[in-house]
Amino acid sequence: MKNLSGFIKSIRDIMRNDAGINGDAQRIEQIVWMLFLKVYDSQEAEWEFTEGDAFKSIIPEECRWCNWANSDLTGPNLLKFVDGTLFPTLKSLEVDTSTPIKQSIVKTMFEEANQYMKDGVLLRQVVNLVNSLDFTDYEESHAIGDLYETILKELQSAGSSGEFYTPRALTDFMAKMIKPQIGEKMADFACGTGGFITSWLKELEKKVVTADDKEQLHNSIYGMEKKPLPYMLAVTNMLLHEVNNPRIEHGNSLLRDLLDYTEKDKFDVILMNPPYGGSEKKDIQNHFPDDIASSETADLFMAVIMARLKKNGRAAVVLPDGFLFGTDNAKINLKKNLLEKFNLHTVIRLPASVFAPYTSITTNVLFFDNTKPTEETWFYRMDMPQGYKHFSKTKPILLEHFKVVEDWWNNREEIIIDEFPKAKKFTAKELSEDLGYNFDQCGVPHIEEEILLPMDLINQYQEKRASLNAKIDSVLAEITSILERKD
């Protein structure tokens, strides 16, 4: 998989000729379930080697990837096997509470998976392409971490479904600043494809010294994701990061009463980019106390995060601007709780196009811990890097762009540019009493619009038009002069 774009393009070109594939979302799902089986087969080969006779696959022999994908099945016979045997078998695997996670995930993965292709010859071509991937190659196996984002970039319309994935540079930055420690447990309650989790693992791996450290690393993560496709990629991602029993659950973190959480449900670290822009129904809101029962998805996730952060725990959360300046009761009460029960020490205002091309919503990273009430909060505006007007698919945000933020973080000082604060410290009293819980501080300066009387506005317009006409006349005269000299 040294050329991810080429790999995806080849599969996409084949699937375009299949009458059963209708659009990018189905194309992605078709790739994902095959990719999972290929990865899982690679892991099973390793488990067979390390466990010997004690290993027994949960998948019946005829349904293991190494057997049917390497067979001569093709055309109608391949379709008959996949539709009539493979999928029904994997969806109905016998699983109970004693089944190891690394085995039970197979059934969970296929409970909502679908097989769309109608041409068995084309299906064989796709299977062969996936089968050509070599997960025993270190670089190739770890390239899978960016596969889903690559698919979304290649198949742009898939981004219109609201699946906006956090740029890897941002997840890496947040994981770095949270300073993971061996023995800590981290969580992401809407984990998508597992971006924050893989960034956590990568940062924590730097501290691994012993075999016990390695085991604690692999047992340090928890994720939940309600959408089938990203859930499948998250599990696949964990397997390739040698997390053999990944605690990634398929479900909705908002479907549990907030007051039911106990100490065993809490975590040392929470790293998240909660879904935002969604509107939750009343039955979801009923799981939350009335004073914070917002219809906004991001607000409800913020309530869950605060409820599930351990004493002395740390959190870094991406939230839209609406949370910062929102004045409805739920947002005010959430921010009140944040200041009175947690230490909101830093808010990083991110550039507007961080999530381009999927969305232009302006976002922020809130860093807080469960050590004490907030005494003071630093706000810092991260401006666009030099030479960038905005981020895009071809010019995404990079980890190196956060270097200026890190430098400021380690040596904090107030910064004023053109009379507007770029970095400033506020006390909890200022944020609550003086500013009325308006956390919209140190943002991009807003140019005040001058309101003129109608006749003054007309006169101003006429002056600007006259000036523009004069410039046009001057340019035309110069062009005419040049042309006349040539004649």
N, C-alpha and C positions, 0 to 999 in steps of 0.2 A: 504494500500500500504506500509505496514511496511517492506516488503521484495520486493524491486523493481526488483531485478534480478530474483526472483522466479516468479513474476507476468509476466514479459516479456518473460521468458522461457516458461511458460505455454501457452501463446498466440502463441509464435513462434512454439511450438510443434504442436499445432492444425493447424496452417496455412500451415505447411509443407505438410500436407495431402490434401491441396486444389489445384486443377489443375489450378485455376485462378491466384494464387500468384506465380510470377516469380521473385525471388530475394529479397534481403533485402530492397531495396528502396520501392517496392510495399508493402511489409509487414509493413514497418514503416507508410506509408501513410494510410493503412487500419486501423492501430491502432489509428492514430492521429484523423481522422474525428469522430470516435466513442467516443474517449476520450473527444473531444471538446463538442459533444452533451451531454455527461454525465455531464460535468462540467457546461455547460450552463443551463442545466435543474436544477442543484443544485442552481445556482444563481437565476433562475426564481422563484424557490420556496421561496427564501428569499425576492425577489422583491414583490411577491404576498402578503407576510406577512406584509411587511413594507408599501406598497402602497395601499393595500386593493382593493376596486372595481375600483380604477383608473388604476390598472395594466391590460394591455392586451398584451398577447404574440404575437410577429410577426409571430410565427410558428403556422400553423393550428393545431388544437387539435390532429388529427390523426397522425401528424408527430412529435409531442413532444415526447422526449425520454421517459418520465414517462409513456406514454401510450403504444407505440408500443414495447419498450424494455421489458416491464413487461407483455406483452400479451402472448398468447399461439402460436403466429405465429412461424413457423419453416419450415424447408425443402423448397420445391418449393414456398409455399405461402409467406414465409419470403423474399425469393429472389425477387419474383414478386413485393412485396410491396416496398422493398428498391430500386430496379432498376427502377420500373415503377411509383412509387408515391413519395417516400421520396426525392430522388435526384432531379428529375425534379421540385418538389415543392420548395425546398430550393434554387435551382439555379435561380428560376424565381420570388422570393419574390418581392413585390412592395416596392421600396425604392426611396426616393427623398431627397432633401436637408433638409427637416424638420424632417426626421427620426432620432431619437437619435442614437448615435454611438453604444450604447450597443445592439441595434436591427439591425442596418444595417450591423454589422460585420457578422451576420449569412449568408447573401447572399454572401458577399465578401469571406468568408471562403470556401464556396462551389462552387464558380465559377470555380475553377480549381481542385476541389477534385474529386477523382475517387473511385469507388467501384469495386474491383477486384475479390472478392470471387465468386466461382461458385457452391459451395456446401452449401445449406441452413441449413443443420444440423450442419455443422462445423461453419457457420456464427452465428447460435444461441449460440453455445458454447462460442465463443469469446464475443458476446454481453453479455452473462451471467457473464463472468469474469469481463468485464468492469463495468457492473452494480453492481458488488459486492463491488466496491470501495465506501468508505464513506467519502464524502467531507464535512460532518458536523463535522468530527473529525479534530481538528486543526492541529495536527502533520501530519495526512495523507494528508490533503489538501495541505499543504505547501511542502510536499515531491515531488509534481508534478514539482517543479522548476528544479529538476535535472533529470526529466524523460527522456527528449530527449537525454541528454548526456549518460544516462544509456542504452538507446536503442542502441546508437552508439557503446558503449563498448561491449554490448552483440552481436551485429550484425556488426562485425568489417569491413566487406567489404563495408558497407555503407559509411565509411570514405573515400573510394577511389574516390568518386564523387566530391571531392574538398570542402566538407563541414567541415571545420576545426573550431571547436568551442573553444572559449577562455576559458581556465581553470577558474573555479569559484574563485580560490585563487587570480588570477591576476585581475579579475574584481573587487573583493572586495578590494584589495590593492589600485587600481587606484581610486575607489570611495572614499576610506578613505582619501587618500592624497589630493583629490580635495576639500575636506571639504564642503559638501553640506550645503546650508542654506535654511530655510523656505522662500517660495516666489520665489525661483529661478526656471527656466525652463531648463531642460536638454534634450539633443537629442543624438540619435544614428542613423545615416543615412544608416546603413546596420546592423540592429539590431539582425539578426539571431533569436534565440529563446528567446531573451530578457535578456540575462545574465547581460549586463551592466546596464540595466534599473532596474532589480531586486536588483542588488548590490547598486545602487543609492537609491532606495526606502528603503532598509534595513538600510543604513547609515543615511539617512535623518530622518527616523522614530525615531531615538534616540533623535531628537530635538522637536518632537511633544509634545505639552502641552495642547493645546485647541482643540475644535472641528473645529475651523477655520483652525488651523495648519493642522489637518487631511485632510480637504478638499483641502488645498493647496498642500499637499503631493500627493494626488491622481491626481491632475491636473498639476503636475510638469513635466510630461514625454511626449516625442514624439519619435516615431520610424518609420522607413520604412524598409521593407524587400521585395526583389523581388521574392525569392523562396517560392513556396506555403507551403511546409511542415514546415520550421522554422517559417514562418509567422503565421500559425495556432497555433503552440506551443507558440509563443510570446503572441498572443491574449489570449489563454487559461491561460497562466501564469499570465497575468495581472488580469483576472477575479478572479483568486484564491488569488491574493494579494489585493482583494477588490477594484480594480480600475474598476469601473462599466462602465465607458466610455473611454476605452483605446484609446489614439491617436496613434494607430499603423496602418500605411498605407501599402497597398500591391502595391509596385511599385519600380521603379529604380530611385534612387536619382541622377543619372548622366544624366537623360533625360530632364534637364532644363537648359536653357542658364545661365551661371554663372553670367552674368551682369544683369540678371533680378531680382536678389534677392534684397528685400527691408528690411527695419528695422523690419517689422513684421515677416520676415522669419528667424530672428536671435535668438540665444539662449544664456543664461547666462553660461551654461556649456555644453561641448560636450565630451562624452566618447565613444571611438570607437576602434575597431580593423577592419580597412577596408579590404575588400578582396584584396589579392595580388597574383601576379603570373599570373593574367589574362591579356589578350591583347584585348583592346577595338577597335572596328571598327571605321572607319572614321566618320560615322554619329554620334557616341557618342562624338568623339573628337571635332566635329564641334560646340558643345555647350560651348567650352572653348576658350579663347583667344589664338592666335597662339603661343605665347611665353611659354605657359604652357600646350599646347595640347598634352600631352603624350599618348602613347598607353598603358602604364602601369596603371592598375586599381587603385592601391594604390596612385599613383601620382594625379590622377583626384579627388579622394576622399579627398586628402589633400587640394586641391584647394577649394573644396566645404566647407570643415571645416573652412578654413580661411575666406571664404566669408560669412559664416553664424554664426561667433562668435561675439557676442555683444561687444561693447566697455566696457572694464573692465571685460569681460568674461574670463573663464578659460577652458583649454582643456587638456585632456590626451589621447594620441593616440598611438596605437601599430603599428609600421612600420618595414618592413624587413631591413636587412643590406644594401640592394641595394639602398635604398633611401639615406642612410648616405654617402656612398662613390660614388654614381652615378655622372657621369660627363656629361651626355647629357644635352642639352639646357633646357629642361623642368625641370629636377631635380635641376639644378643650379639656375634657375629663381625662383622656389618654395622656395629653401633654402635662396635665397637672400631676397625674400619677408618676409620669416619667421624671419630673423634677423632684417630687416629694419622696418617692420610694427608691429611686435609682440615681446614679451619678452620670448624668448626661454631660460628658466632658468635652466632646468634639463633634462638630457638624461640618462635613466637607461638602460644599456646593459644587456639583459636577457640571461640566460644560453641557450645553443643550443637546448636542448630537452624539452623545456617548453610545446611544442605542441605535444609531442610524445603521441600515436603512429601515429598520422595523418600526420605530416610533420616534417622534421628536419630543416626547414628553420630557421635561426637565426634571432631573433627579438629584438626590443627595444621599450621603452616607452618614448615618447617625451611629456614633460610637458611645456606648454606655456600659456601666457595670453595676452589679448589685452589691455594692460595698457600703454605700451611705447615700443620704439625700444629696442632690446637686447643690454645690456651692457656687460654682461658676462654669460657664460653657464658652468654649472657643468656637468661633465660626471662621471658616476659611474658604474663599472663593478660588476654585481651580480654573484658571483661564485657558483658552485654547493655546496649544504650543505654537511657538514661532514658526511661521510658514504655513500654518493651517487656518483655513477659514471655517472649516467644519470637518467632522469625521465622516467617513463613508465606508462602503464595502471595500473599496480599493485602498483607502487610507484610514484604517481603524485605529482606535486608541491603543497605545502600547504601554507596557509596564514602565518603560523608561520615561514616559510622560508624567508619571507620578513622582519622579525624583524631586521635583520642586516642592511637592507636598510633604514628602518625607523630611527634606531639609528643614522646612518650616516647623514640622511636627516636633522635631528634636531640638529646636531653638525658637520657641514661640515668641512672637512679638506682633504688636498691632501694625498694620500696613494701611496707609491711606494713599490712594491714587486719584488724582484729579478731584479731590475733596470727597471721594467716595471710599468707604472702608472696604478693603479686600480681606483683611483679617482683623477681628476684634473680639474682645472678651466681654461677656455680659454676666452679671450675677443672676442667681436664681430669682431674686426679688425684682430685678429689672425686667426679666423675661415674663414674670407672672403679673406683678402689680403694675409696672410702668407700661409694658408693651402688650398686656392682655393676652399672654401666651401666643403672641405672634413670633414664630421662629424664623420668619422670612428676613433674615439679616445677612448682610455682606453678599447679597446676590448681585446679579448683573445690574449696573445702574440703569434706572428708567429715565429716559429723557422726558421732562415735563413738556406737555403740549401747551402752546400759548393760545388762549382763546381770544379771538379778535371780534370787534363789531363787524357786521356784514360789509359796510362800505370800506372799512380799513382792510378787510380780507380781500376785497375786490381790487383795491389799490395796490396791495402787496402782490397779488397775482399778476396784475398788469405790469408792474415793475420787473418782476422775474421774467415775464414773457418778453418784454422789450430787451432785457439784457441777453436772453437766450437768442433772440432774433439777431441781435447785433453780432454775437459770436458766430452764428451761422453765416451771416452776410460776409463777415471777415474771412472765414474759411473758403467760401465759394469764390470770393474775389481773388484769393491767393491761388486757388486751383485754376481759375480762368486765366490769370496772368501767366502761370506756368505753361498752359496749353497754347496760349498765343505766342509765347517765345519759341516753342517747338515748331510752330507753323512758319 
